[in-house]
Amino acid sequence: MDKPSATAGAQSLRRALSLLRLIASHHENGITLTEVMQASGLERSTAHRLLSCLAEEQFAERDPDSKAYRLGIDAMQLGFASMRRVPLVDSCRPLMQKLARMSGDTVFLVIRQGDYCLCLHREEGHYPVKVFTTDIGGRRLLGLGAGGLALMSQLCDAEVERIYERHVDEYAHAQFSRERLLQAVKRTRSMGWADITDTLTVGVAGVGCTFTASASTQAAISFGAISPRLPAERKKEMAQMLIEQLKQQTLQ
């Protein structure tokens, strides 16, 4: 598909939207003006003017102590309103229903939200023992669930380590050392799909794969089931099925 041409006269709006995405990706810990300049390449005066406008319109807020910017109340209200009908969910729902039908297991759709992944949707399979490890709208740290591990594998090692350092206690609670997390990420990259067992919930396993939802958004679809339903060989079969179905979805 040809890339749409840029709309003339919209440079300021484009810059503001780019900064809004940047703030959203650092919402958990916030991002300072200096970090915004480094990440965006904008001059200090331009970055400050745009951030100030976003703050005045309540799409961003500035912490008085750390001076870091996070999403503001109006940005969050837009997000909550959009959860009632998410375009990505609409486009993925038929595929997820098909996967749930084919597998009998629970299928999850997640996207990255800063250091976390956000569950946008799930579909239940016919198997009587259901796995509901996360609810729609629920968040969990990247790397702990199958979808979150698949998303984390798309990041460089340095970014993985930075995320780990910001949440050492939470990863430790899940029995994840830095070494274990990096090994899981590297294994996911080499296989092309994520594989988890007993990560957060004993007796639960899963597989997951990423796909590009938009120019700025990576998403993942994963299966979750009780561990006896996902031995090593079936994990490979499920991952291959997921990869093939996502490829077909992309080609449509």
C-alpha positions, 0 to 999 in steps of 0.5 A, a space after each residue: 500500500 502506498 504511504 499517504 502523502 503528508 498534509 500541507 500546513 500541518 507541521 505543528 499539529 504533526 509535531 504535537 501528536 508526535 510528542 503526545 505519542 512520546 509522552 504516552 510511551 513514557 507515561 509510567 515514569 514520565 519524560 523530562 523536557 531534555 529527554 523529549 528534545 533528545 528523543 524528538 530532535 526538536 529545539 528546546 524552544 519548540 519542544 517547550 512551546 508544544 509541551 506547554 500547549 499540551 499541558 494547558 489543554 490537559 493532554 499532558 501534565 507536568 510533575 512539579 517535583 520531577 518536572 517530568 511530563 505524563 499524559 493528562 486527564 483529557 488524553 486519558 478520557 479520550 483513551 477510555 472513550 476509545 476503549 468502547 470501540 477500538 478499531 484494532 479490536 474490530 479488525 482483529 476480532 474475526 481472527 481472534 474468534 477463529 483462533 479461539 474456535 480452532 484452538 479451544 483456548 483463550 485468545 488475547 490481544 495486547 499492545 505496548 503501553 510504556 513499560 506495560 502491555 495493555 489487554 484490548 480484547 480476549 476471546 474464549 475457546 470451547 475448552 471448559 477450563 478457561 484461562 483469564 490471566 488478564 481482563 480487558 483494560 488490564 495491564 501487566 509488565 512487559 515480559 511476564 505474559 506471552 503477548 508482553 514477552 513477544 512485544 519486549 523481544 522487539 526492543 533492544 537489550 539496553 531498553 529491556 534492561 532499562 525497563 527491568 531496572 525501573 521495576 526490579 521489585 515487580 520482576 523479582 516478585 515474578 521470580 525474574 532476574 535480569 539474566 532470566 528476562 534477557 534469556 527469555 527475550 533472546 529465546 523469543 527472538 530466535 524462535 520468532 514467538 514467545 513461550 511462557 509457563 508458570 510465569 505469573 500463574 502456576 499451571 498456566 502456559 501461553 504462546 504469543 506473536 507480534 504484528 504491526 498494528 500501525 506505524 507507531 504501534 506494535 501489538 501481539 496476539 497470544 493463546 493462554 491455557 492450563 499447562 497440560 494443554 500446552 506441552 512443548 509440541 503443541 506450543 510449536 503447533 499453536 505458534 505456527 498456526 498463529 504466525 500463519 493466520 497473522 500472515 494471512 490477515 496482513 495480506 488481506 
